[in-house]
Amino acid sequence: MNFTIRAATKVDCKDISRMIMELALFEKMTDQVKISSEELERDGFCPNPLFECLVAEVPKENKSKEGFTTVGYGLYFYTYSTWKGRSMYLEDLYVMPEFRGFGIGKGLLSTVAKVAKEKHCARLQLSVLDWNAPSRDFYATRGAQDLTVKEGWHLIRFDGQSLDDLGNDAQKK
């Protein structure tokens, strides 16, 4: 199947938002999604964007059952490692189920990696749910290392009340 990968534009935010919800449904976490397409536009297409995104498109003759031609995306942002320097974090890599197996996911991942190398990033990092064996295998067959197993790293998060409480502690000093 023919497809193209290109940098996302503001116009793509509605499709990206739709696919974010599809990914959340797959991950059984739709209640976690609070972002709107307008927020994606604001945060990704401003003078100092907080993320960059690639989209995968198929020709109109191969559109989805629902009529979509934008069928995948890779959303990433830059981080910094005090050990390695510039780094990239791949927040989401998603291809609509009916378009999997045609090389679109590999194309998105490879293009994200190419951007990382062009930006002189030392590494590309991402997270995968423990039960998502197909995705873990997809990344492993392309050379990814599972740092949970290899180095024992744990992903830690502050959000909601815990983030509020932590931020409020700074104000008390």
Rosetta silent file (secondary structure, phi, psi, omega in degrees, C-alpha in Angstrom):
SEQUENCE: MNFTIRAATKVDCKDISRMIMELALFEKMTDQVKISSEELERDGFCPNPLFECLVAEVPKENKSKEGFTTVGYGLYFYTYSTWKGRSMYLEDLYVMPEFRGFGIGKGLLSTVAKVAKEKHCARLQLSVLDWNAPSRDFYATRGAQDLTVKEGWHLIRFDGQSLDDLGNDAQKK
SCORE:     score description
SCORE:     0.000 S_00000001
   1 L     0.000  135.264  176.695    0.000    0.000    0.000 S_00000001
   2 L   -77.056  141.734  174.302    1.269    3.458   -0.869 S_00000001
   3 L  -154.914  159.553  175.271    1.578    5.995    1.924 S_00000001
   4 E  -126.101  150.954  175.376    3.422    9.212    2.645 S_00000001
   5 E  -121.027  131.543 -179.019    4.876   10.562    5.849 S_00000001
   6 E  -146.808  165.886  175.889    5.114   14.292    6.377 S_00000001
   7 E   -66.958  137.738  177.876    5.356   16.891    9.100 S_00000001
   8 L   -69.430  153.734  173.679    1.980   17.627   10.664 S_00000001
   9 L  -122.964  173.396  178.165    0.352   21.031   10.233 S_00000001
  10 H   -53.635  -38.634 -177.460   -2.350   22.817   12.234 S_00000001
  11 H   -60.257  -26.530 -177.760   -4.937   21.370    9.858 S_00000001
  12 H   -79.230  -10.017 -172.423   -3.962   17.852   10.992 S_00000001
  13 H   -60.961  -33.482  177.180   -4.805   18.470   14.661 S_00000001
  14 H   -65.611  -42.116  177.246   -8.376   17.179   14.359 S_00000001
  15 H   -67.605  -40.885  178.278   -7.104   13.910   12.871 S_00000001
  16 H   -62.132  -44.232  178.492   -4.316   13.674   15.453 S_00000001
  17 H   -59.796  -42.408  177.989   -6.862   14.280   18.217 S_00000001
  18 H   -60.885  -45.134 -177.728   -9.092   11.537   16.777 S_00000001
  19 H   -72.734  -30.021  173.622   -6.203    9.075   16.675 S_00000001
  20 H   -59.106  -42.937  179.260   -5.092   10.008   20.209 S_00000001
  21 H   -67.947  -37.192  176.781   -8.541    8.915   21.365 S_00000001
  22 H   -63.010  -41.837  177.732   -8.312    5.709   19.294 S_00000001
  23 H   -64.280  -43.266  179.017   -4.963    4.934   20.932 S_00000001
  24 H   -62.396  -37.130  177.050   -6.389    5.671   24.386 S_00000001
  25 H   -63.115  -45.392  177.606   -9.298    3.316   23.648 S_00000001
  26 H   -60.118  -40.672 -177.844   -6.837    0.568   22.685 S_00000001
  27 L   -83.743    2.936  178.475   -4.848    1.217   25.871 S_00000001
  28 L    60.271   42.199 -176.754   -8.082    1.200   27.928 S_00000001
  29 L  -138.573   33.951 -177.677   -7.426    4.738   29.159 S_00000001
  30 H   -60.337  -28.293  179.405   -9.934    7.005   27.418 S_00000001
  31 H   -67.236  -16.030 -179.525  -10.749    8.648   30.747 S_00000001
  32 H   -82.343  -20.672 -174.594   -7.164    9.963   30.823 S_00000001
  33 L   -78.776  117.747 -179.618   -7.470   12.008   27.603 S_00000001
  34 L  -121.613   -5.050 -173.727   -8.155   15.652   28.420 S_00000001
  35 L   -86.842  146.020  178.949   -6.517   17.403   25.457 S_00000001
  36 L  -109.827  165.837  176.805   -8.444   18.993   22.591 S_00000001
  37 H   -63.351  -31.257  177.482   -7.446   19.597   18.988 S_00000001
  38 H   -66.022  -39.287  177.222   -7.339   23.320   19.832 S_00000001
  39 H   -67.574  -37.661  175.249   -4.783   22.654   22.570 S_00000001
  40 H   -60.652  -44.569  177.426   -2.738   20.563   20.148 S_00000001
  41 H   -58.551  -48.565 -178.140   -2.792   23.508   17.714 S_00000001
  42 H   -61.530  -45.664 -172.551   -1.752   25.938   20.446 S_00000001
  43 H   -82.330  -26.070 -176.706    1.025   23.764   21.861 S_00000001
  44 H  -102.040  -13.686 -174.128    2.466   22.337   18.652 S_00000001
  45 L  -131.517   45.082  178.643    2.195   25.228   16.241 S_00000001
  46 L  -112.450  177.200 -179.749    3.318   28.235   18.265 S_00000001
  47 L   -58.416  -34.073  176.679    6.628   30.147   18.128 S_00000001
  48 L  -124.075   78.191 -173.939    8.208   27.686   20.613 S_00000001
  49 L   -60.831  143.707  179.368    6.353   24.405   20.002 S_00000001
  50 L   -86.526  -13.665  177.466    6.197   21.885   22.831 S_00000001
  51 L  -153.226  165.563  170.438    6.086   18.932   20.434 S_00000001
  52 E  -125.990  160.524 -175.474    6.523   17.975   16.808 S_00000001
  53 E  -149.722  143.025  170.991    4.486   15.429   14.926 S_00000001
  54 E  -111.535  147.726  174.460    4.587   13.376   11.757 S_00000001
  55 E  -124.285  151.175  176.022    1.492   12.033   10.055 S_00000001
  56 E  -109.851  131.923  179.812    1.034    9.116    7.676 S_00000001
  57 E  -124.370  147.210  173.107   -1.395    9.484    4.799 S_00000001
  58 L  -113.792  158.474  176.815   -2.772    7.061    2.257 S_00000001
  59 L   -63.189  156.641 -178.274   -4.233    7.963   -1.155 S_00000001
  60 H   -55.090  -33.294 -179.589   -7.975    8.646   -1.289 S_00000001
  61 H   -69.637  -13.246  177.948   -8.588    5.312   -3.000 S_00000001
  62 H  -111.573   17.476 -176.443   -7.216    3.575    0.117 S_00000001
  63 L   -57.838  160.691 -178.905   -9.093    5.682    2.694 S_00000001
  64 L   -68.982  170.865  176.876  -10.395    4.081    5.875 S_00000001
  65 L   -55.307  -33.719 -178.830  -13.906    2.696    6.314 S_00000001
  66 L   -86.904   -3.618  178.050  -14.821    6.046    7.895 S_00000001
  67 L    96.703   12.745 -178.885  -13.262    8.016    5.029 S_00000001
  68 L   -86.410  140.669  172.903   -9.976    9.073    6.664 S_00000001
  69 L  -107.142  -18.133  172.880   -6.752    9.392    4.678 S_00000001
  70 E   -88.546  111.978 -166.939   -4.611   10.392    7.684 S_00000001
  71 E  -120.095    1.216  179.074   -4.066    6.982    9.226 S_00000001
  72 E  -165.069  163.106  176.986   -1.133    7.296   11.624 S_00000001
  73 E  -155.214  156.754  171.974    1.022    9.683   13.581 S_00000001
  74 E  -132.084  115.044 -177.341    4.207    9.930   15.591 S_00000001
  75 E  -109.813  127.162 -174.257    4.290   12.683   18.213 S_00000001
  76 E  -142.188  164.721  175.856    7.624   13.510   19.843 S_00000001
  77 E  -149.724  167.862 -175.971    9.477   16.176   21.785 S_00000001
  78 E   -96.318  142.981  176.284   13.026   16.921   22.849 S_00000001
  79 E  -129.850 -177.488  179.341   14.520   16.174   26.249 S_00000001
  80 E  -139.024  132.664  177.309   17.985   16.422   27.685 S_00000001
  81 E  -105.496  128.845  176.635   20.123   13.790   29.342 S_00000001
  82 L   -70.563  -11.858  177.491   22.813   14.912   31.753 S_00000001
  83 L   -98.537  -31.954 -171.908   24.721   11.791   30.685 S_00000001
  84 L  -120.962  -16.758 -178.275   24.154   11.825   26.915 S_00000001
  85 E    94.012 -144.686 -176.810   22.960   15.312   25.901 S_00000001
  86 E   -55.417  136.688  179.232   20.182   15.944   23.424 S_00000001
  87 E  -142.592  163.962  177.193   17.505   13.275   23.390 S_00000001
  88 E  -126.766  141.637  176.231   14.094   12.712   21.869 S_00000001
  89 E  -116.831  123.050  176.944   11.027   11.210   23.505 S_00000001
  90 E   -90.372  103.527 -177.186    8.432    9.515   21.318 S_00000001
  91 E   -71.528  -46.728 -178.853    5.174   10.108   23.160 S_00000001
  92 E  -140.029  139.521  166.271    2.915    8.287   20.689 S_00000001
  93 E  -131.800  117.566 -174.083    3.327    6.098   17.636 S_00000001
  94 E  -141.529  137.100  171.964   -0.040    5.029   16.277 S_00000001
  95 E  -130.753  131.773  179.017   -1.391    3.464   13.104 S_00000001
  96 L   -54.870  139.682 -174.474   -5.086    2.760   12.669 S_00000001
  97 H   -51.074  -40.793 -177.048   -5.685   -1.019   13.000 S_00000001
  98 H   -70.905   -8.175 -179.412   -6.873   -1.530    9.425 S_00000001
  99 H  -111.736    7.497  177.474   -3.603   -0.023    8.136 S_00000001
 100 L   -77.776  151.077  179.351   -1.198   -2.066   10.254 S_00000001
 101 L    90.376    4.762  179.736    1.095   -4.544    8.530 S_00000001
 102 L  -109.864    7.448  179.052    1.821   -2.280    5.546 S_00000001
 103 L    90.007    4.314 -177.474    5.023   -0.703    6.888 S_00000001
 104 H   -69.180  -44.820  178.068    3.402    2.542    8.052 S_00000001
 105 H   -61.165  -44.887  178.074    4.462    2.133   11.693 S_00000001
 106 H   -62.134  -40.587  179.014    8.000    1.254   10.659 S_00000001
 107 H   -63.616  -43.052  177.528    8.018    4.247    8.313 S_00000001
 108 H   -63.353  -48.076 -178.592    6.873    6.600   11.061 S_00000001
 109 H   -61.349  -44.117  179.704    9.388    5.205   13.561 S_00000001
 110 H   -63.975  -38.013  179.780   12.246    5.382   11.049 S_00000001
 111 H   -70.112  -39.649  174.600   11.360    8.946   10.115 S_00000001
 112 H   -59.713  -44.692  178.891   11.230    9.987   13.783 S_00000001
 113 H   -61.839  -39.067  177.995   14.672    8.381   14.231 S_00000001
 114 H   -62.309  -43.492  177.363   15.961   10.253   11.169 S_00000001
 115 H   -61.684  -43.693  179.223   14.756   13.549   12.670 S_00000001
 116 H   -57.853  -45.043  179.492   16.452   12.635   15.970 S_00000001
 117 H   -65.907  -41.251  178.862   19.743   12.010   14.173 S_00000001
 118 H   -62.384  -31.098  179.710   19.401   15.246   12.158 S_00000001
 119 L   -91.155    9.811  176.986   18.892   17.126   15.450 S_00000001
 120 L    62.058   35.894  176.036   21.989   15.413   16.926 S_00000001
 121 L   -79.084  139.142  179.853   20.038   13.483   19.540 S_00000001
 122 L   -80.290  -22.595 -177.777   21.993   10.758   21.298 S_00000001
 123 E  -157.666  160.784  175.858   18.931    8.625   21.884 S_00000001
 124 E  -122.449  122.867 -177.984   15.249    8.079   21.217 S_00000001
 125 E  -120.322  157.258  178.414   13.164    6.951   24.180 S_00000001
 126 E  -161.919  169.167  177.124    9.559    5.841   24.592 S_00000001
 127 L  -122.255  146.892  177.757    7.284    3.915   26.935 S_00000001
 128 L  -135.484  136.812  177.254    5.170    0.855   26.202 S_00000001
 129 L   -61.615  143.127 -175.752    2.535   -0.714   28.440 S_00000001
 130 L   -60.669  -31.407 -178.015    3.688   -4.027   29.918 S_00000001
 131 L   -83.943   -6.205 -175.847    0.738   -5.959   28.452 S_00000001
 132 L   -90.676   68.726 -177.560    1.279   -4.614   24.921 S_00000001
 133 H   -59.112  -40.612  179.273    3.521   -7.424   23.692 S_00000001
 134 H   -58.942  -40.417  178.434    2.982   -6.689   19.962 S_00000001
 135 H   -70.370  -42.575  177.781    4.317   -3.145   20.411 S_00000001
 136 H   -58.907  -42.415  178.054    7.186   -4.277   22.642 S_00000001
 137 H   -65.710  -40.835  178.381    8.109   -6.862   20.003 S_00000001
 138 H   -55.642  -48.227 -179.315    7.787   -4.257   17.217 S_00000001
 139 H   -70.666  -40.506 -178.364   10.331   -2.011   18.940 S_00000001
 140 H   -62.146  -40.452 -179.432   12.608   -4.874   20.018 S_00000001
 141 L   -68.213  -12.442  177.436   12.917   -6.221   16.465 S_00000001
 142 L  -104.033    9.595  173.151   14.147   -2.763   15.474 S_00000001
 143 L   101.268    4.121  179.727   16.839   -2.705   18.132 S_00000001
 144 L   -69.053  147.200  176.065   15.112   -1.075   21.122 S_00000001
 145 L  -105.767  137.548  175.344   16.295   -2.026   24.595 S_00000001
 146 L   -88.402  101.385 -175.695   13.838   -2.600   27.434 S_00000001
 147 H   -71.055  -20.305  175.744   15.452   -0.562   30.222 S_00000001
 148 H   -61.498  -43.952 -179.694   12.998   -1.912   32.795 S_00000001
 149 H   -79.707  -48.187 -172.570   14.599   -5.315   32.371 S_00000001
 150 H   -69.800  -44.238 -172.596   18.127   -4.263   31.429 S_00000001
 151 L  -120.363   -9.818  177.439   18.754   -1.450   33.941 S_00000001
 152 L    79.746   20.225  178.462   15.805   -1.544   36.336 S_00000001
 153 L   -69.584  145.116  174.253   14.486    1.973   35.628 S_00000001
 154 L  -118.861  139.922  175.738   10.973    2.829   36.796 S_00000001
 155 L   -83.091  123.685 -176.804    8.781    5.479   35.226 S_00000001
 156 L  -116.799  141.779 -177.764    7.675    7.943   37.929 S_00000001
 157 L  -139.519  140.779  166.244    4.899   10.537   37.582 S_00000001
 158 L  -113.795  129.222  173.532    3.422   13.394   39.579 S_00000001
 159 L  -153.562  171.629  177.523    0.010   14.615   38.416 S_00000001
 160 H    54.454 -131.285 -176.282   -3.269   15.934   39.764 S_00000001
 161 H   -63.083  -37.389 -179.732   -3.255   16.406   43.513 S_00000001
 162 H   -65.158  -36.657  175.953    0.277   15.062   43.973 S_00000001
 163 H   -68.446  -43.866  177.121    1.611   17.674   41.507 S_00000001
 164 H   -58.128  -48.251 -178.631   -0.436   20.412   43.206 S_00000001
 165 H   -61.357  -44.080 -179.561    0.845   19.381   46.629 S_00000001
 166 H   -64.231  -43.962  177.704    4.441   19.241   45.461 S_00000001
 167 H   -64.824  -36.950  178.356    4.184   22.661   43.790 S_00000001
 168 H   -66.451  -31.543  177.936    2.536   24.135   46.859 S_00000001
 169 H   -60.726  -34.032 -179.968    5.479   22.911   48.982 S_00000001
 170 H   -67.447  -31.855 -178.791    7.758   25.224   46.960 S_00000001
 171 H   -74.562  -20.384 -177.091    5.597   28.228   47.844 S_00000001
 172 L   -79.131  -13.084 -176.291    5.913   27.540   51.585 S_00000001
 173 L   -84.024    0.000    0.000    9.653   28.187   51.643 S_00000001
